[in-house]
Every structure is written in structure tokens, then in C-alpha cells.
Amino acid sequence: MTSALPSGAAIRYRDHLGESHSRELMAKFGRQSSAYFALQDDVRRFGVDGVGFVAYAPVKTLLGRVNLVFVNPVCADQALSWLLKALFQRVPGRVVFTGIDDRVARELAALGYTVNEMGAEFSVSVPEFSLAGKRKKQLRHAANLGSRHNLRVVEQTAAEVNQADARRLSEDWRQHKAVKQHELRLLTRPPVFSDEWGVRKFYCYQGERLLGYVFFDPYFKHGRIVGYTANVLRQDMDNSPSGLLDYIVIEAMARFRREGVERMSLGISPLYNVRPRAGDQPLIRRICQLLYARGNRFYAFKTLSYHKSRYRGDEATWYMAVKDTSVLTVAWTILRGTGIVGQPPLVRSGREPIAGKPLPATETP
């Protein structure tokens, strides 16, 4: 690649890289199933016009600021290395990556980062998905809830939903979870109850009573939606029949199949099936395995992976990558940044100064 580099003036932070431009880049390059998480509130987007962007959240630690990147950079493959180098040179603070796929992990390893497994994403082929087979007995039970309990699933806009009921259901649902005081973020996307670009929202009713809902985030390839991720799943814990959320997902998948949608992701299961990897940090690996085995009072690691695995879909390993950062700082950054431990902090909001370093001069996207 030998063409001229973007000038320094082309660098855009979140207040310059506006929502419409971020959506344009997302539609072109947002092919990771969690790509839409980059559009959530209170994160920053380091971007270059016409090239792509990296979403990150700055986290305060005892050793200073650490920037937590939680999804793949949204850019073309040929721009990935250049954009990462620009991030490192222009944004102050160390960078920790999590929730990235094999493609980004390989690029970071080439840039001197240590890569560890951090969990798996579960997804299914929408056209090929079937409820047949002994191991899908629970899903078949869920698929029949509609006729047994007089349920209906409808896709609705915000104006068609009783928002007070939807919000109250979400608050009550959270009281049954390990983290009760606030929504988790970054490796998931907190619920938004207004209409959102590209997001599909399916609600389940028994008569006029709202029992649950699932919100699906889109992911893209070449400007076209190729899949949806079941991101927000909420149900009335006191009045819903067992399997209600599976019923909503199955009903939504039937709609997606009729529309020609290719994939549906069930999202990531953090720390699931973490294995050794050449060149990884053994201590990070052991901490991940220990948290998965014994840390379920902080987060339902095992329950989440069990529910996703019942769909018998494809599993894709996702990774974390670190460089020149202690294991304790890495653990604190991820647990604090995602909100698993304490209220997620931001260093500060608004525009920040660009570090006075030149852009990488050997490549151009």
C-alpha cells in the first residue's frame, strides 16, 4: 500500500465521528456479531473518515488510564494494521483488547501483543436450523409454549409497547441476577427502549400481559444485514413459563428465515472453554478458568454457556490481547469496565486531546 496517508485532521474522536458516519462504516465493515456494541452510549470511537473506527472505553486504574477495546475494529481487512497503529500512537493510555476474533488476534500478536482465549461465541445458520434431535428436546418444549399457554410474539416499535411495563420488567429481571444495581456494558449492550437503527425487537404477550422480550442487534457485510445477535433477553421471572425466552428466539428466527437472513448469534459466553494457546499468558488463562469454575456469584458464566450450547450451533473462540500491562490491571480493567464489579467508570466525557505523535508512516489503508 503506497498511496498517501490520511492527514492528522482526518482523525475523528467520538464527537467528530458522528452517529451517521459510524453507521455508514458499520454497514460496510461491521461483520462481527457484536459489532453493533460499538454504537452503545458512553464509549469513544477513534476513527478516520472513510477508513473505520475503534470503539473503546477508558478505565481508571491504580497505574493510570487503560483503554478497553471490546469489539473488533470496524474497518476493512487491509486497513486493520494501520488503524491499530494509529490508535496506539494517537490515543493516550495503554490498550487492552477483549471480545475480538481470530483475525484481529493474529494482527495484534504480530504487533507484539500476548493473546489468550477468553470465551466462545455461539451462532446458528438460520436456513439450516432445526429442532430435530434428542439434544434439542428442551427447545422443542419451548417452541410449543405458544399453543399451551396462549402466547403470541409480535415485533413492535417503541410506540406500540407500554414502555412502563417493559422497563419495569427489565428492572425486576435484573434483581434476579448477580449484578443488580446497574446494566452490564461493552461485552453486551444495555437495553434501549426507543427505536434504534436496524435493531429488531420482539415482545411476547399472554393476552395483554407482557411476559418478555428479545432485542436483536444486526451485523453486516458489504452494506447488507447478514445476521442478528440476540442481545437483550428479558422475562417476567414470576409469571413466565419455563423456556419463554427460547420461545421468543425461535419465533423470531422463523421470521428471519422467511426474510432470507443467514445467521443468528446467541452472543458470547465469557470464559467458556478457555484452552492453552501458543504464546499465551498462563496466569491469565488460569484466572479465566478459575473465574468460570468458581466466579458465578459475580456473573452466571456456566448458566449462560449452558443455555447457548443447547442450540447445538457453531462455536467460535474469541480472544483477549494485552501488552505491557500487569495481570491484575487487566482483570480490573475488564471487570470494572464491563460493570461486573462496581459501577462502570469513564475517565471523562467529551473530546480529549490527541497525543502529539505522528501517524504510522509506512502503510495506508
C-alpha positions in Angstrom: 0.0 0.0 0.0 1.7 3.2 -1.1 -1.0 5.9 -1.5 -1.0 9.0 0.7 -1.9 8.6 4.3 -4.9 10.4 5.8 -3.8 13.7 7.3 -3.9 14.4 11.0 -7.0 16.5 10.5 -8.8 13.3 9.3 -8.6 11.7 12.8 -12.0 11.9 14.4 -12.9 11.2 18.0 -16.4 10.3 19.1 -17.8 13.8 18.9 -16.4 14.2 15.4 -17.2 10.7 14.3 -20.9 11.2 14.4 -23.7 8.6 14.6 -24.5 8.8 10.9 -20.8 8.3 9.8 -20.4 5.5 12.3 -23.5 3.8 10.9 -22.1 4.1 7.4 -18.9 2.4 8.4 -20.8 -0.2 10.4 -22.9 -1.2 7.4 -19.7 -1.6 5.3 -17.4 -3.4 7.8 -19.4 -4.4 10.9 -19.4 -8.1 10.2 -18.6 -9.3 13.7 -21.8 -10.4 15.5 -21.1 -7.9 18.4 -20.1 -5.0 16.1 -23.2 -3.1 17.0 -22.0 -2.9 20.6 -19.6 -0.2 19.3 -22.6 2.2 19.0 -23.6 2.0 22.6 -23.7 5.1 24.7 -20.7 6.3 26.8 -18.0 4.8 24.7 -15.5 6.5 22.5 -14.9 5.9 18.8 -11.4 6.7 17.5 -12.0 6.9 13.7 -10.6 8.0 10.4 -13.0 9.3 7.8 -13.5 6.7 5.1 -11.3 4.1 6.8 -13.0 2.9 10.0 -13.1 3.2 13.8 -12.1 1.5 17.0 -14.6 1.7 19.9 -13.1 1.7 23.4 -13.9 2.7 27.0 -11.2 4.4 29.1 -11.0 2.9 32.6 -9.2 4.3 35.7 -6.8 2.0 37.3 -4.2 2.5 40.1 -1.5 2.5 37.4 -3.3 5.1 35.2 -5.7 5.0 32.3 -6.3 1.8 30.4 -8.4 1.9 27.2 -10.6 -1.2 26.9 -11.4 -2.2 23.3 -14.3 -4.7 23.4 -15.1 -5.5 19.8 -13.2 -5.8 16.5 -12.2 -2.6 14.9 -14.8 -1.6 12.3 -12.8 -1.4 9.1 -11.7 -3.3 6.0 -9.1 -6.1 6.5 -6.4 -4.1 4.6 -6.9 -1.1 7.0 -6.7 -3.1 10.2 -3.0 -2.9 11.0 -2.8 0.8 10.1 -5.8 1.7 12.2 -4.5 -0.2 15.2 -1.1 1.6 14.9 -2.9 4.9 14.7 -4.9 4.1 17.8 -1.7 3.2 19.8 0.1 6.4 18.6 -2.7 8.9 19.0 -4.8 7.8 22.0 -3.1 8.2 25.4 -3.0 5.2 27.7 -2.4 1.5 27.4 -4.8 -0.6 25.4 -6.4 -3.9 26.5 -8.4 -5.9 23.9 -11.2 -8.3 24.7 -14.1 -9.8 22.7 -12.0 -9.9 19.5 -12.0 -12.7 16.9 -9.1 -14.7 15.4 -8.4 -12.2 12.6 -7.8 -9.3 15.0 -6.0 -11.5 17.5 -3.4 -12.6 14.8 -2.8 -8.9 13.8 -2.3 -7.9 17.5 0.1 -10.8 18.0 2.2 -9.6 15.1 2.3 -6.2 16.8 3.7 -7.7 20.0 0.6 -8.4 22.0 0.1 -11.5 24.0 -3.2 -13.3 23.1 -5.3 -15.5 25.3 -8.6 -17.2 24.8 -11.5 -15.5 26.6 -14.6 -17.4 25.7 -16.7 -18.5 22.8 -19.5 -17.1 20.6 -22.4 -19.4 19.7 -24.3 -18.9 16.4 -26.5 -20.9 14.1 -27.3 -21.0 10.4 -30.9 -19.6 10.2 -31.8 -21.6 7.0 -30.4 -24.8 8.3 -31.5 -24.6 11.9 -33.8 -27.5 13.0 -35.4 -28.5 16.3 -35.0 -32.2 15.5 -32.8 -34.4 17.6 -32.6 -35.8 21.1 -30.3 -33.0 22.3 -32.9 -30.3 21.4 -35.7 -31.7 23.5 -35.8 -28.6 25.7 -36.0 -26.3 22.6 -38.9 -28.3 21.2 -40.7 -27.9 24.5 -40.1 -24.1 24.3 -41.3 -24.0 20.7 -44.7 -25.3 21.8 -45.3 -22.8 24.6 -47.5 -20.6 22.4 -50.2 -23.2 22.0 -50.0 -24.5 25.6 -50.1 -21.1 27.3 -51.9 -18.9 24.7 -48.8 -16.8 24.0 -48.1 -14.6 21.0 -44.9 -13.0 19.8 -45.0 -9.8 17.9 -42.4 -7.4 16.5 -43.2 -3.9 17.7 -41.9 -0.3 17.6 -41.5 1.7 20.7 -44.8 3.5 20.2 -46.6 0.2 20.2 -45.3 -1.0 23.5 -46.2 0.0 27.0 -42.8 1.4 27.9 -43.5 1.5 31.7 -44.2 -2.3 31.6 -41.1 -3.0 29.5 -38.9 -1.0 31.8 -40.4 -2.4 35.0 -40.0 -6.0 33.7 -36.3 -5.3 32.9 -35.7 -3.8 36.4 -37.4 -6.8 38.1 -35.5 -9.3 35.9 -32.2 -7.7 36.9 -32.9 -8.3 40.6 -32.6 -12.0 40.0 -29.1 -11.6 38.6 -25.7 -11.4 40.2 -25.3 -7.7 39.2 -28.5 -6.0 40.3 -27.7 -2.3 40.6 -26.9 -1.5 37.0 -26.8 -2.8 33.5 -23.6 -4.5 32.2 -21.9 -3.0 29.2 -19.2 -3.3 26.5 -19.3 -7.2 26.1 -23.1 -6.7 25.9 -25.2 -3.7 25.1 -27.6 -2.3 27.7 -31.3 -2.2 26.6 -32.6 0.8 24.7 -36.3 1.1 24.7 -36.7 3.7 22.0 -36.5 2.7 18.3 -33.0 2.1 17.1 -31.4 1.9 13.6 -31.5 -1.7 12.4 -32.5 -3.3 15.8 -35.4 -5.8 15.8 -37.5 -6.0 19.0 -39.8 -9.0 19.6 -42.3 -9.0 22.5 -44.2 -11.9 24.0 -47.7 -11.4 25.4 -50.3 -13.6 27.2 -53.4 -11.8 26.4 -52.4 -8.1 27.1 -49.8 -9.0 29.7 -46.2 -8.5 28.7 -44.2 -11.6 29.7 -40.8 -11.0 28.0 -38.9 -9.7 25.0 -35.7 -10.2 23.0 -33.9 -7.4 21.2 -31.7 -8.4 18.2 -28.7 -6.3 17.0 -27.8 -6.5 13.3 -24.5 -7.3 11.8 -23.4 -6.7 8.2 -21.4 -7.5 5.2 -20.9 -5.1 2.2 -23.9 -2.9 3.3 -26.3 -5.8 3.8 -27.6 -7.3 7.0 -26.4 -10.9 7.2 -27.3 -11.8 10.8 -28.8 -10.7 14.1 -27.5 -11.2 17.6 -29.9 -11.9 20.4 -28.5 -9.3 22.8 -31.2 -8.2 25.2 -33.3 -11.1 26.7 -35.7 -10.2 29.5 -38.7 -12.1 31.0 -41.2 -11.8 33.9 -39.4 -14.1 36.3 -42.5 -14.7 38.4 -45.2 -15.3 35.8 -43.4 -16.7 32.7 -43.5 -20.4 31.8 -40.1 -22.2 31.6 -38.4 -21.7 28.2 -40.2 -18.4 27.4 -37.0 -16.6 26.1 -36.2 -19.6 23.9 -39.8 -19.5 22.5 -39.3 -15.8 21.6 -35.9 -16.5 19.9 -37.4 -19.4 17.9 -40.4 -17.4 16.8 -38.0 -14.5 15.7 -35.8 -17.0 13.9 -38.8 -18.2 11.9 -39.3 -14.6 10.8 -35.7 -14.2 9.9 -35.7 -17.4 7.9 -38.6 -16.1 5.8 -36.6 -12.9 5.2 -33.5 -14.7 4.0 -31.3 -13.8 7.0 -28.2 -16.0 7.0 -27.1 -16.2 10.6 -28.3 -15.7 14.2 -25.8 -15.3 17.0 -26.6 -16.1 20.6 -23.7 -13.9 21.7 -20.5 -14.6 23.6 -20.2 -16.9 26.7 -17.3 -15.3 28.6 -14.6 -17.6 29.9 -16.3 -20.7 28.4 -13.8 -23.5 27.3 -10.7 -21.4 27.7 -7.8 -23.5 26.5 -4.0 -23.1 26.2 -2.8 -21.2 23.2 0.7 -20.9 21.9 2.4 -17.9 23.4 -0.4 -17.0 25.8 0.0 -15.9 29.4 -0.6 -19.0 31.6 -1.6 -16.9 34.6 -4.3 -15.1 32.7 -5.5 -18.5 31.4 -5.7 -19.9 34.9 -7.5 -16.9 36.2 -10.1 -17.2 33.4 -10.6 -20.9 34.2 -10.9 -20.2 37.9 -13.5 -17.5 37.4 -15.5 -19.7 35.2 -15.4 -22.6 37.7 -15.9 -20.5 40.9 -16.9 -17.0 40.0 -20.6 -17.5 39.2 -21.6 -15.3 42.2 -20.2 -12.4 40.2 -21.6 -13.5 36.8 -23.5 -16.5 35.6 -20.7 -17.9 33.4 -21.8 -21.5 33.5 -25.5 -20.9 33.2 -25.0 -18.6 30.1 -22.8 -21.1 28.3 -25.3 -23.9 29.0 -28.2 -22.1 27.6 -26.4 -21.1 24.4 -24.9 -24.5 23.8 -28.4 -26.1 23.7 -28.9 -24.7 20.2 -26.1 -27.0 19.0 -24.7 -24.3 16.7 -21.3 -23.3 15.8 -18.7 -22.2 18.4 -16.1 -19.6 17.6 -13.3 -18.8 20.0 -12.9 -15.1 20.9 -9.8 -13.6 22.4 -8.2 -11.0 24.6 -4.9 -9.3 24.0 -2.6 -7.4 26.3 0.8 -5.7 26.2 3.0 -4.2 29.0 0.1 -4.5 31.4 0.0 -6.5 34.6 -2.5 -9.3 35.1 -4.2 -7.6 38.0 -4.6 -4.4 36.0 -6.0 -6.4 33.1 -8.5 -8.2 35.3 -9.6 -4.9 37.0 -9.9 -3.1 33.7 -12.3 -5.8 32.2 -14.3 -6.4 35.4 -14.7 -2.7 36.1 -15.1 -1.6 32.6 -17.9 -4.0 31.9 -19.6 -3.4 35.2 -19.3 -6.9 36.6 -17.5 -5.3 39.6 -18.8 -1.8 40.6 -20.4 0.9 38.5 -18.6 1.2 35.1 -16.4 4.3 35.3 -15.4 6.7 32.5 -12.3 8.8 32.7 -14.2 11.8 31.4 -16.7 12.6 28.7 -16.4 14.8 25.6 -13.4 15.4 23.3 -9.9 14.7 24.5 -6.6 15.9 23.2 -4.8 13.8 20.6 -1.4 12.7 21.7 1.3 14.5 19.8 2.7 11.6 17.9 2.8 11.1 14.1 0.5 8.8 12.3 2.1 5.5 11.2 4.1 6.4 8.0 4.8 3.0 6.4 1.2 2.0 5.5 -2.0 3.4 4.3 -5.4 1.8 4.3 
